[in-house]
């Protein structure tokens, strides 16, 4: 299962209960006595409980090792984030030197965050973009290449301003990575920098509301700067050196649990641990309601 969908599936039983309660309070009383609703809730609760318990077991059962002692398979590593050597620094869409960033464009007409995924090459859409360039995790025992594609990434380096909301991992940040450790293999690595040309900053062609010419100028200036960044990055990619012959840590093929964080794993473990018990309570409650409705119908 994709890392991006795991938290949503683990939270689905809670969301289901909230939906049922909301519908009941809104006057749709029949939903409270619908067997089909509770059958679905039982199925969703089983899946959510299983996923939450699985994540807790995997993260809690994976010892943290120095990079130099890691062996092929699941590992948890702690070290310092660094850019790949002999490459132009990765610069976020907001202009920060970093090793990874997640950028969300705001709807400038409302000030709200655009959260739906959009094609970053489509100028008709507001922008949502996450970098995919590999970077290094380094400790006293060695170095390892981190391939961030598919990871759940949390970081405290937040930047919010007019038009955007961005999270980044900066060079020098202490990070923890839990994923699959692999001996170096060129065939297992993505084409470095292939998808890292900076996207057009705040590029969108939706009609501005009257009196927003200043925002239009802001967008136009962002487009100009992004075009300069794209040209510079394209030139840098032509000069880029090959990847160093180092091991990698990436999204596991067998369990799909891949976490990169600057905050530590205790928060993730705690959240999924809590969800496992909440989902179990929802499961037992839904099963009890099914039994009650079955007996009442006899």
MOGI-V127347 format. One record per pair of residues at least 4 apart in sequence whose ideal C-beta (glycine too) atoms are under 7 Angstrom apart, sorted by the first residue. I is the first residue (numbers start at 1). J is the second residue. D is the distance in Angstrom with one decimal. If there is no record, write none. Layout:
i:I j:J d:D
i:I j:J d:D
This chain:
i:1 j:5 d:6.0
i:1 j:6 d:5.8
i:1 j:256 d:5.2
i:2 j:150 d:6.8
i:2 j:256 d:6.6
i:3 j:150 d:5.5
i:3 j:151 d:6.1
i:3 j:152 d:4.7
i:3 j:256 d:6.2
i:3 j:257 d:7.0
i:3 j:258 d:5.5
i:5 j:9 d:5.8
i:6 j:10 d:6.2
i:6 j:51 d:6.0
i:6 j:55 d:7.0
i:7 j:11 d:6.1
i:8 j:12 d:6.5
i:9 j:47 d:6.2
i:9 j:48 d:5.9
i:9 j:51 d:5.6
i:10 j:48 d:5.1
i:10 j:51 d:5.0
i:10 j:52 d:4.7
i:10 j:272 d:6.4
i:10 j:275 d:4.9
i:11 j:15 d:5.8
i:11 j:275 d:6.6
i:12 j:16 d:6.2
i:12 j:44 d:4.9
i:12 j:48 d:5.2
i:13 j:17 d:6.7
i:13 j:41 d:6.8
i:13 j:44 d:5.4
i:13 j:45 d:4.3
i:13 j:48 d:4.6
i:13 j:279 d:4.7
i:13 j:282 d:4.2
i:14 j:18 d:6.5
i:14 j:278 d:6.1
i:14 j:282 d:7.0
i:15 j:19 d:6.3
i:16 j:20 d:6.4
i:16 j:41 d:5.0
i:16 j:44 d:5.8
i:17 j:21 d:6.3
i:17 j:282 d:5.9
i:18 j:22 d:6.1
i:19 j:23 d:6.3
i:20 j:24 d:6.4
i:20 j:31 d:6.1
i:20 j:32 d:6.9
i:20 j:37 d:6.6
i:21 j:25 d:6.3
i:22 j:26 d:6.2
i:23 j:28 d:4.3
i:23 j:31 d:4.5
i:24 j:28 d:6.6
i:24 j:29 d:6.2
i:24 j:31 d:6.4
i:24 j:32 d:4.9
i:30 j:34 d:6.3
i:31 j:37 d:5.8
i:33 j:293 d:6.4
i:35 j:39 d:6.1
i:35 j:290 d:6.4
i:35 j:293 d:5.4
i:36 j:40 d:6.5
i:37 j:41 d:6.3
i:38 j:42 d:6.3
i:38 j:286 d:4.8
i:38 j:289 d:4.9
i:38 j:290 d:4.8
i:39 j:43 d:6.7
i:39 j:290 d:6.8
i:40 j:44 d:6.1
i:41 j:45 d:6.0
i:41 j:282 d:6.9
i:41 j:286 d:4.2
i:42 j:46 d:6.5
i:42 j:283 d:6.3
i:42 j:286 d:4.7
i:42 j:287 d:5.8
i:42 j:290 d:6.8
i:43 j:47 d:6.6
i:44 j:48 d:6.0
i:45 j:49 d:6.0
i:45 j:279 d:5.2
i:45 j:282 d:4.7
i:45 j:283 d:3.7
i:45 j:286 d:6.0
i:46 j:50 d:6.3
i:46 j:283 d:6.2
i:47 j:51 d:6.3
i:48 j:52 d:6.2
i:48 j:275 d:6.9
i:48 j:279 d:4.3
i:49 j:53 d:6.1
i:49 j:276 d:5.8
i:49 j:279 d:3.9
i:49 j:280 d:5.3
i:49 j:283 d:6.0
i:50 j:54 d:6.1
i:51 j:55 d:6.4
i:52 j:56 d:6.6
i:52 j:272 d:4.6
i:52 j:275 d:4.2
i:52 j:276 d:3.9
i:52 j:279 d:5.9
i:53 j:57 d:6.2
i:53 j:276 d:4.7
i:54 j:58 d:6.2
i:55 j:59 d:6.1
i:55 j:257 d:6.0
i:55 j:272 d:4.4
i:56 j:60 d:5.7
i:56 j:269 d:5.8
i:56 j:272 d:5.0
i:56 j:273 d:5.1
i:56 j:276 d:6.2
i:57 j:61 d:5.6
i:58 j:62 d:6.3
i:58 j:255 d:6.2
i:58 j:257 d:5.2
i:59 j:178 d:6.1
i:59 j:265 d:5.6
i:59 j:268 d:6.4
i:59 j:269 d:5.2
i:60 j:269 d:6.0
i:62 j:74 d:5.3
i:62 j:75 d:6.6
i:62 j:76 d:4.8
i:62 j:178 d:6.0
i:63 j:76 d:6.8
i:64 j:76 d:4.5
i:64 j:78 d:5.8
i:65 j:69 d:4.8
i:65 j:70 d:5.2
i:65 j:75 d:5.9
i:65 j:77 d:6.8
i:66 j:139 d:5.8
i:66 j:141 d:3.9
i:67 j:77 d:5.7
i:67 j:79 d:6.4
i:67 j:137 d:7.0
i:67 j:139 d:5.3
i:67 j:141 d:5.3
i:67 j:142 d:4.1
i:67 j:143 d:6.6
i:67 j:144 d:5.0
i:68 j:141 d:3.1
i:68 j:142 d:4.2
i:69 j:141 d:6.7
i:70 j:75 d:4.7
i:70 j:77 d:6.6
i:70 j:181 d:4.7
i:71 j:181 d:6.9
i:72 j:181 d:6.0
i:72 j:182 d:6.1
i:72 j:183 d:6.3
i:73 j:180 d:6.8
i:73 j:181 d:6.4
i:74 j:180 d:6.0
i:74 j:252 d:6.4
i:75 j:181 d:4.2
i:75 j:249 d:6.7
i:76 j:176 d:6.5
i:76 j:178 d:4.4
i:77 j:137 d:5.7
i:77 j:144 d:6.4
i:77 j:177 d:4.9
i:77 j:249 d:6.3
i:78 j:139 d:6.8
i:78 j:176 d:5.0
i:79 j:137 d:4.2
i:79 j:138 d:5.1
i:79 j:139 d:3.8
i:79 j:175 d:6.8
i:80 j:138 d:5.0
i:80 j:172 d:6.2
i:80 j:174 d:6.1
i:81 j:99 d:5.0
i:81 j:135 d:6.1
i:81 j:137 d:6.3
i:81 j:169 d:5.3
i:81 j:171 d:6.2
i:81 j:172 d:6.9
i:81 j:173 d:4.7
i:81 j:175 d:4.9
i:82 j:99 d:7.0
i:82 j:135 d:6.6
i:82 j:136 d:4.3
i:82 j:138 d:5.4
i:82 j:171 d:5.8
i:83 j:87 d:6.6
i:83 j:89 d:5.8
i:83 j:90 d:6.5
i:83 j:99 d:5.5
i:83 j:135 d:5.9
i:83 j:171 d:5.7
i:84 j:134 d:6.3
i:84 j:135 d:6.2
i:84 j:136 d:6.3
i:85 j:244 d:6.5
i:86 j:241 d:3.9
i:87 j:240 d:5.3
i:88 j:233 d:6.6
i:88 j:236 d:3.5
i:89 j:97 d:4.8
i:90 j:98 d:5.8
i:90 j:99 d:6.2
i:90 j:131 d:6.3
i:90 j:133 d:5.4
i:90 j:196 d:6.6
i:91 j:95 d:6.3
i:91 j:96 d:6.9
i:91 j:97 d:5.8
i:91 j:198 d:6.5
i:91 j:229 d:6.7
i:92 j:96 d:4.5
i:92 j:98 d:5.2
i:92 j:101 d:3.8
i:92 j:103 d:6.5
i:92 j:166 d:6.0
i:92 j:168 d:5.4
i:93 j:101 d:7.0
i:93 j:103 d:4.3
i:93 j:129 d:6.5
i:93 j:166 d:6.8
i:93 j:198 d:6.0
i:93 j:199 d:6.0
i:93 j:201 d:5.6
i:94 j:103 d:6.7
i:94 j:159 d:5.5
i:94 j:164 d:5.8
i:94 j:166 d:4.7
i:96 j:159 d:6.6
i:96 j:168 d:5.6
i:97 j:171 d:6.8
i:98 j:168 d:4.1
i:98 j:169 d:6.1
i:98 j:170 d:5.2
i:99 j:135 d:3.8
i:99 j:169 d:5.2
i:99 j:171 d:5.9
i:100 j:131 d:5.4
i:100 j:135 d:6.4
i:100 j:148 d:5.5
i:100 j:153 d:6.7
i:100 j:168 d:6.6
i:100 j:169 d:4.4
i:101 j:131 d:5.3
i:101 j:166 d:5.9
i:101 j:167 d:6.8
i:101 j:168 d:4.1
i:102 j:130 d:4.6
i:102 j:166 d:6.8
i:102 j:167 d:4.8
i:103 j:127 d:6.7
i:103 j:129 d:4.9
i:103 j:164 d:6.2
i:103 j:166 d:4.8
i:104 j:113 d:5.5
i:104 j:114 d:6.3
i:104 j:128 d:5.3
i:104 j:164 d:6.7
i:104 j:165 d:4.8
i:105 j:114 d:5.6
i:105 j:126 d:4.6
i:105 j:127 d:3.9
i:105 j:128 d:6.9
i:105 j:163 d:6.5
i:105 j:164 d:5.6
i:105 j:202 d:5.8
i:106 j:111 d:6.3
i:106 j:112 d:6.5
i:106 j:113 d:5.7
i:106 j:114 d:6.7
i:106 j:163 d:5.5
i:106 j:164 d:6.1
i:106 j:165 d:6.5
i:107 j:112 d:5.0
i:107 j:114 d:5.5
i:107 j:126 d:6.2
i:108 j:163 d:5.9
i:108 j:215 d:5.1
i:109 j:209 d:5.5
i:113 j:165 d:5.6
i:114 j:126 d:3.8
i:114 j:128 d:6.4
i:117 j:128 d:5.6
i:118 j:122 d:6.4
i:118 j:125 d:3.4
i:118 j:126 d:6.2
i:118 j:127 d:6.8
i:118 j:128 d:5.6
i:119 j:125 d:6.2
i:120 j:127 d:6.0
i:120 j:129 d:4.9
i:120 j:199 d:4.8
i:123 j:203 d:5.1
i:123 j:204 d:6.5
i:123 j:205 d:5.3
i:124 j:205 d:5.8
i:125 j:204 d:6.9
i:126 j:204 d:5.5
i:127 j:199 d:6.2
i:127 j:202 d:7.0
i:127 j:203 d:6.5
i:129 j:199 d:5.1
i:131 j:196 d:6.1
i:132 j:148 d:6.4
i:132 j:149 d:5.1
i:132 j:195 d:5.4
i:132 j:196 d:6.8
i:133 j:192 d:6.7
i:133 j:193 d:6.2
i:133 j:196 d:4.7
i:134 j:145 d:5.1
i:134 j:146 d:6.2
i:134 j:147 d:5.0
i:134 j:189 d:7.0
i:134 j:192 d:6.2
i:135 j:146 d:5.5
i:136 j:143 d:5.4
i:136 j:144 d:6.9
i:136 j:145 d:6.2
i:136 j:146 d:6.9
i:137 j:144 d:5.2
i:137 j:146 d:5.3
i:137 j:175 d:6.1
i:137 j:177 d:5.7
i:138 j:143 d:4.9
i:143 j:246 d:5.5
i:144 j:246 d:6.1
i:144 j:247 d:5.1
i:144 j:248 d:6.7
i:144 j:249 d:5.5
i:145 j:243 d:6.9
i:145 j:246 d:5.2
i:145 j:248 d:4.5
i:146 j:177 d:5.7
i:146 j:249 d:5.6
i:146 j:260 d:6.8
i:147 j:189 d:6.9
i:147 j:190 d:6.6
i:147 j:248 d:5.8
i:147 j:250 d:4.0
i:148 j:153 d:6.6
i:148 j:260 d:6.2
i:149 j:190 d:6.9
i:149 j:251 d:6.5
i:150 j:251 d:3.8
i:150 j:258 d:5.7
i:151 j:251 d:6.6
i:151 j:258 d:4.4
i:151 j:259 d:6.4
i:151 j:260 d:4.7
i:152 j:258 d:6.8
i:152 j:259 d:5.0
i:153 j:260 d:4.6
i:154 j:261 d:4.6
i:154 j:263 d:5.5
i:155 j:167 d:5.3
i:155 j:168 d:6.6
i:155 j:169 d:5.2
i:155 j:262 d:4.5
i:156 j:262 d:5.8
i:156 j:263 d:6.2
i:157 j:167 d:6.4
i:157 j:168 d:4.8
i:157 j:169 d:6.7
i:157 j:170 d:5.6
i:158 j:167 d:5.5
i:159 j:166 d:4.7
i:160 j:165 d:4.8
i:163 j:202 d:4.9
i:163 j:218 d:6.6
i:164 j:202 d:6.8
i:169 j:173 d:5.3
i:169 j:175 d:6.4
i:169 j:262 d:6.4
i:173 j:262 d:5.2
i:174 j:262 d:6.6
i:175 j:260 d:6.2
i:175 j:261 d:6.8
i:175 j:262 d:5.4
i:176 j:261 d:5.4
i:176 j:264 d:6.1
i:176 j:265 d:5.8
i:177 j:249 d:5.4
i:177 j:260 d:5.1
i:178 j:259 d:4.7
i:178 j:265 d:6.5
i:179 j:249 d:4.8
i:179 j:250 d:5.8
i:179 j:251 d:6.3
i:179 j:252 d:6.0
i:179 j:258 d:4.3
i:180 j:249 d:6.6
i:180 j:250 d:5.8
i:180 j:252 d:3.8
i:181 j:247 d:6.2
i:181 j:249 d:5.2
i:182 j:188 d:6.1
i:182 j:247 d:6.3
i:182 j:248 d:5.1
i:182 j:250 d:6.7
i:183 j:247 d:5.7
i:184 j:245 d:5.1
i:184 j:246 d:5.6
i:184 j:247 d:5.5
i:184 j:248 d:6.6
i:188 j:248 d:6.5
i:189 j:243 d:6.0
i:189 j:248 d:6.7
i:190 j:194 d:6.9
i:192 j:240 d:6.8
i:192 j:243 d:6.0
i:193 j:237 d:4.6
i:193 j:240 d:6.0
i:196 j:233 d:6.8
i:197 j:230 d:4.9
i:197 j:233 d:5.0
i:197 j:234 d:6.4
i:198 j:226 d:5.8
i:198 j:229 d:4.2
i:198 j:230 d:5.9
i:198 j:233 d:6.2
i:199 j:226 d:6.8
i:200 j:223 d:5.5
i:200 j:226 d:4.3
i:201 j:222 d:3.5
i:201 j:223 d:6.8
i:201 j:225 d:6.1
i:201 j:226 d:4.5
i:202 j:219 d:4.9
i:202 j:222 d:4.4
i:203 j:223 d:5.7
i:204 j:219 d:6.9
i:208 j:212 d:4.2
i:208 j:215 d:6.2
i:208 j:216 d:5.5
i:212 j:216 d:6.4
i:213 j:217 d:6.5
i:214 j:218 d:6.6
i:215 j:219 d:6.5
i:216 j:220 d:6.4
i:217 j:221 d:6.4
i:218 j:222 d:6.5
i:219 j:223 d:6.5
i:220 j:224 d:6.7
i:221 j:225 d:6.5
i:222 j:226 d:6.2
i:223 j:227 d:6.5
i:224 j:228 d:6.9
i:225 j:229 d:6.4
i:226 j:230 d:6.2
i:227 j:231 d:6.5
i:228 j:232 d:6.4
i:229 j:233 d:6.1
i:230 j:234 d:6.3
i:231 j:235 d:6.7
i:232 j:236 d:6.4
i:233 j:237 d:6.4
i:236 j:240 d:6.6
i:251 j:256 d:6.6
i:251 j:258 d:4.3
i:252 j:256 d:6.3
i:252 j:257 d:6.6
i:252 j:258 d:6.4
i:259 j:265 d:6.7
i:259 j:268 d:6.0
i:261 j:265 d:6.6
i:263 j:267 d:5.8
i:265 j:269 d:5.7
i:266 j:270 d:6.0
i:267 j:271 d:6.3
i:268 j:272 d:6.4
i:269 j:273 d:6.0
i:270 j:274 d:6.4
i:271 j:275 d:6.3
i:272 j:276 d:6.4
i:274 j:278 d:6.1
i:275 j:279 d:5.8
i:276 j:280 d:6.5
i:277 j:281 d:6.5
i:278 j:282 d:6.4
i:279 j:283 d:6.2
i:280 j:284 d:6.5
i:281 j:285 d:6.2
i:282 j:286 d:6.1
i:283 j:287 d:6.2
i:284 j:288 d:6.2
i:285 j:289 d:6.5
i:286 j:290 d:6.5
i:287 j:291 d:6.5
i:288 j:292 d:6.3
i:289 j:293 d:6.2
i:290 j:294 d:6.2
i:291 j:295 d:6.4
i:292 j:296 d:6.2
i:293 j:297 d:6.3
